[in-house]
């Protein structure tokens, strides 16, 4: 079972958006605007307001930016600018939009219609984007699409806080690259702290490690710690040849990966289903670097037709097969005879089980060992049972996974009970046989959202198309 939940992509959110634009008039503290080109300039009245207009092939610049536009209007009394079919270049970004509304007093910008922001590391697409420079806040009111060299992020809306380098996205959030896919109802991330939280209907696939998981909430940080929670938080791993599958379900799954160790702990209503074994417990502790897991608090483990029950069960794996099992204190192993349906039983203070290629070879119980062994006659029909008690250890040997014979040591007391209706259901004191509790193969979860489209969300604006063509040339 893998230890690592998928890493969240390091999406480089827009880090700066400095737009200081105002046609100069008698006011202090405003940036000087240089008018390099305009087909004509004129004044006018729009809805009763005085407007200065620069029309046709407008090119402006300040210390912080260069802007091209079809036209720029300055609403003098409101300290408001309006630009049409714009392209703005700053030190860090190039910005395109059908319309720009900018308040020169509050430094609040509204970008409307086919908004594209391209930085060194990513490109952002949205029809509606607001920038509050005083708050260092960017608001995405309409669906937004981020693209970088690794992949793509989609969301229906979002906020980016530049000062703390944090972002929150809401509504059908999707992230995808060549190695993984994630989706959720919302996402919060702080890139400075490398902290990510996904909320609601979380689903993820790791294509490299063949892991899929889902839940209600996922937390991930820079230490390698991951937390997945939900009514049925679910993790599925495929083996390298995809022939073997392991499912883990619990209310809480914690993972921690360092340079030398990797751990996975699951709590509350833990269920494990694999092609090799199944188990239930309140707690499961897995150590990938040791290939060992531990089940605690009412654990039960099934391997083929054997059920092991005990306060603590430890399993050592090899190539995803159980190699060695131990359990204590006073565990009991029960095996159903495949021909008669009778239940062989073995109990003691401590139990060790040894396997080869996923098939049990022998089970040893230590101290105050007890055995009930149902016999078969030459026709493989039930033929009574042997009941044995020993102060020392007892060993049950198996042939092709079926109980074959046993051996006991020190102060052995045993008896043969002939076949009878009274002896069929003979049980040890701590007998436990619960096939109805054995987990069944979980339903495999699939993405609820359609795949991220290759197409951009709108027809690309002419200035952006020319930019792409010039770069190609």
N, C-alpha and C positions, 0 to 999 in steps of 0.2 A: 504494500500500500504506500503510495507516495506521501511525502511529508509536506510538500509545498503547494500552497494555493497560488494561483497565477499572479504574477506581478502586475500592478496597474501601469499602463503606459505612461511615460514621462512626457505628457503633452505640454508643449511650450506655449502657454497662454500669452496673449498680447501683453507685453511688459510695459510699454509706454505708449501713450497716445496724447501728444502735445499739439493742440490745435489752438493757436493764438492768432486770430484773424480779425482785423477791424480796419475799415477805411478811415484814415486819420481825420479827426476833427478835434475841437478844443476840449481835450480831456487828457489828464495826466495818467501815466502808468501804462499806457497802451503801446503795443509793439508797432514799430514803423513799418508800413506796408509799401513796397515798391510795385508800381504798376508798370510792367514791362510791355504789355501789349493789350489792346482792345480795339475792335473795329470802330466802335464809337462809344461815347459817354453822353448821358443825358439825364435830366431830372424829370420827375413826374409825381403824380398822385395815384396811389392805389388804396382803394377803400378809405379815402380821406386821410391817408398818411403820406408824409413826404418821403420820397424814395429817390436815392441816387442809383443810377444804373450804369453798369459796364456791360456792353453787349458785343457778342461775336468774338470768338477766339481770344478769351481773356487769359492772361498770364500774370500772376501776382507772386510776390515772395515776401517773407519776413525772415528774421534771423533763424527761425525754427522750421520753416517750411517753404515749399514752392507749390503753387496751385495753378492748375489749368481748369478752365470751365467754359461752357458755352455762354454763360452770363452770370453776373453777380449783382444782387440787389442789396443796398444798405437802407434799412428802415431807420431813419435818423432819430426819430423821437423815442424809439424803443430800444436803441442800441442792439439792433438785430440784423444779422446778415443772412442772405439766402443765396446759395449757389446751385447751379443746374449742370448736370452731367460733369461732375468734378473728378479731378485726379489730384491728390495731394501727396507730396513726398516730404517725409520728415527724415531725421537721422536714422530712425529705426524701422519705419514702415512706409509703404505706399498704400494710399487709400483711394478707392473708387466708390462713387454712389450716384444715384440719379439726382438726389437733392440733398443739400446740406442746409440746416438751420442752426445758426450759431448766435448765442447771446454774448456780446462782448463784455458785459458787466459781470455776469455770473460764471463765465467760462463753461457754459453748458452747451453741448453740441448734440444735435439730432441728425442722424444719418438715415435717410429713407430711400428705399427702392434699390435693389441690386447692390447692396453694400459688400465690398470686398476689401479686406485688409491683409496685405502681404508683408510679412517680416522675414528676417533671415531664416527663421526656423519653421514657420508655418504660414498657412493662408486661412482666413476666416471668411465665411459666406453667410449673409443674413439679409433679410429685407428691412430690418428695423433694429437700429443700434443707437443707444444714447451714451454720452460720455460726460460725466460730472467731474471736471478737473479738480474742483475744490475738495471733493471727497475722494479723489483718485478712484472713481467707481465707473465701471462700464456695465451697461444694462442691455441684455439681449431679450427683447420682448417677443420676438418672433423666432421660429425655428432657426437654429444656428448650426453651422457645419465647420469643424476644424479639420485641416489636413496638414500633416507634416510628413517627413520622409519615412516614418514608421507606420503611420496609419491614419485613421479618421475617427472623429468624435461627432456624434449627432445628438441634439437635444432640442426640446421644444422652447425652452427659455433658459436664461442664466444670468448670473452676476459675476463680475470679476473685480476683486478688491486689490488694487495695485500696491498699496502701502504694505500689506501683509502677504502679498503674493498668494492670495487664496481665491478660489472660484467655487460657485455652487451652480449646478445645472439641474433642471427639473423637466420631467415629462419625457418618457421613452428615451432615456439616455442609452446610447450605444457607443462602444469603443471597439475598434477592430484593427488588427495589423496581420502580418503574415504568420505570426506565432500564436495569436489568441483572439478571442471574441468575448466581450462582456456586455451585459445590458442590465438596467435597473430603472426604477421609477425616478430616482434622483441620485446625484453625486455631489459630494463635497471634497475638495482637496486643497491642501496647503503645500505648495511645492518647496518652500523653504525648509519645512520640517519633513518633507517626503511622506505626508500623511494623507490617506485617502479613506473615504467612507462612502459606501453604496447603500442605498435604502430602498426597500420594496421590490419584490419580485426579481431578486438578483439571480442572474444566470451567467455562467462563464464556461468557456472551453479553452484549454491549453493544448494546442495542436502538437507541440513538441513533446510534452510528457504524457499525452493521451489521457488527460484528466478533465472531467466535466463536473461542475458543482452548481448548486442552487440553494437559496435561502431567502430570508427576509432582510438580512443585514450583513454587510461585510466591512471589516475594519482592517487596514493595512498600514504599517509604518516602516521607518527606515531601519529598525532593528531586526527586521526579518519576521516580526510577529504578525500573525493573521488571526482574526476572529470571525467566525461564521456562525450566525444564529438563525433560528426559525423554528416553527412548530415541527417541521421535518427538514432541518438542514441536511443536505444530501451531497455526497461526494462519490463520484464513480471514477475508477481507474481501469484502463485497458492495459493488458500486458503488451510487450513489444510486438508479439505476433497477433495481437488482438483476439486470441483464442480464449484467454482467461479474463474474467471481469470481477472486480471487487467493488461493492457498494458499502458505504458507511452512512448511516442516518442517526441523527441525534438532535437534541435541542440546542446544543452548544458544541462547537468544534474549534479548538485552539491549535495553532501551528506556530512553530518557532524554528527558523533555520539560521544557523551560523556557518562559519567556514568549516567547522569540524563535526557538528552535530545537527540532527534534524529530528524534531519531535512532533507528535500529533496527539492531542488529548481530546476525548469526546465525553460529554456529560449528559445525563438525563435521557432515558428511553433510548439507549444506544442499541443499534441493530447493525450487524455485519452480515452481509451475504456475499459469498464468492462461489466460484465453481469448485473450490476445494473444501470449504467449510462454511458454517454459519454460526452466529453467536448473538446473545443478548446480554445486557448488563446495564447497570446505572453509570458505570465509569469504564472507559477504555483508554489505556495509555500505550502509545506506539512509539518505538525508537527505531527509526529507519536505519541509522548507522549500525545498530546492533541486530537488525532484523528480528525484533522481539516486540510482542505486545502483551499487555497485562489487562485482565478483566477483573473488576472489583464490584462488590455490592450486588449480590444475587445473580452472579453470572451463570450462564449455561452455554455450552459449546457443543455443536453437533458436527461430527465428521463421519460421513456416510451413515451407517446405521448405529452409531455410538453417540450417546449423550453423556457429557461430563458436567457434573454439578458440584460446586464447592465455593467457599467464601472468596477465594482468590484463585484465578487461573492464569498461568503464564505460558505463552506459546513462543517457540523459537522457529523461525521460518528458513527455508532454503528454496530459492526460485519460486517463491509464493506458496510452496507446499509446507505443511506442518512437518517439522523434523523432530521436535521434542515438546511434550506438554508436561507441566507439573501443576499440582493443585494441593491446597492445604486450607484449613484444617478440617479433617473428617470429610473429604470429598467422596463422591460415589460415581463410578462409571457403569453405565447400563448399555448393553448391546442387544438389539432385537435379532433373534435368529431368523435368517432369511427364509428358511423352509418351514419352521414350526410356529414362528411368531412369538415364541417364549422369550423371556427377558433374562439374559445373563446379568449378574450383578457383582460388583467388586468395590469394596470400601476399605478405608484405613485412615490413619492419621495424616499420611502424605501419599500422594499418588504421582508416579512418573509413567509417561507413555512414550514409546519410541516408534517412529514411523520410517518407512523407506519408500521413496517415490510416492508419497501421499497415502500409503497403505499402512495400517497399524500392524506392527510385528509383535510387540509384547507390552503389557501393562504391569507395573510393579507397585504394590501398596506396602507401606511400611508401618509396623507397630499396630497391634490389635487389628490385624487384617481379617476381612470377612469375604467369603465368596459363595454365591449360589450359581451352580452350573447345571443347566438343563441338558440332559443327554438325549441322543437319538439312537434307535436300533439300526439293524442292518438295512432296513427299508426306509431309513431317514424319518421314521415316525417318532413322536415323543416317547421317551422311555425313562421317566422319573427324573430326579435331580440329585445332585450332591451339594450338601451344605457344609461349609468348612469355616472354622475359626482358628487363628494362630496368633500367638503373641509376637512372633517375628514377622518377617516379610512374606508376601505371597506373590507369585508371578503367574499371569495368564498369558499363554502363547497363542498366537493367531496364525492361521494358514490362509493366504489370499484374503486377508481381512476378516476371516471368520474364526470365532473362538474354537481352539483345537484341544488344548489340555492345559493343566495348571500344575504348579509346584508350590509347596508351602514349607516354611522353616520354623522350628522351635515351638514346642508345646502345641502341637497340632491336634485339634479335636474336630472330627468330621463324621458325617453320617450320610447314608444313602436313603432317600425317600422314594418309594416306588410310585409309578404313575398312578395318579388318582385326582379326582376333581378338587379335593381339598388342597393339594400341593401345587396346582397349576399357578396360583396367584401368590405363591410364597414370596415375601418381601423382606429385605433388610430394614433396620430401623430408620435409616435416613434415606430410604428409597425416593428417587425422583425421576420421573419419566414424563416429559411434557412435549410430545411432538407437535401439539397444537400451537405452541409458542415459538416454534422454529420459524425464522423469517423466510418469507417467500421473495422471489426475485422482484425488486422494486421496478416500477414503471420508469423507463428512461425519459428524463426531461428533455425537451427540445426548446429552441428559442421561440418566444411568443411574438417577436417582431420580425418583419421581413428583413432580408439581407440589406446591408447598407448599399445603396445604388452607386454605381460608378459616376452617374451624371450629377452635375452641380444642380442646386435647387432652382435655378432660374437661367434664362438666356443671358449669356455674358455681355456686359456693356461694351460698346464699341471701343472706348479708350483702353479697357483691359485687354481686349482682343488685339489691338494694335501693339500694346506692350508685349504680349506674348509673341507676336509675330516678329517684332524688333529683336527680342531676345534670341529667337530661333535663328534669325538672320545673322 
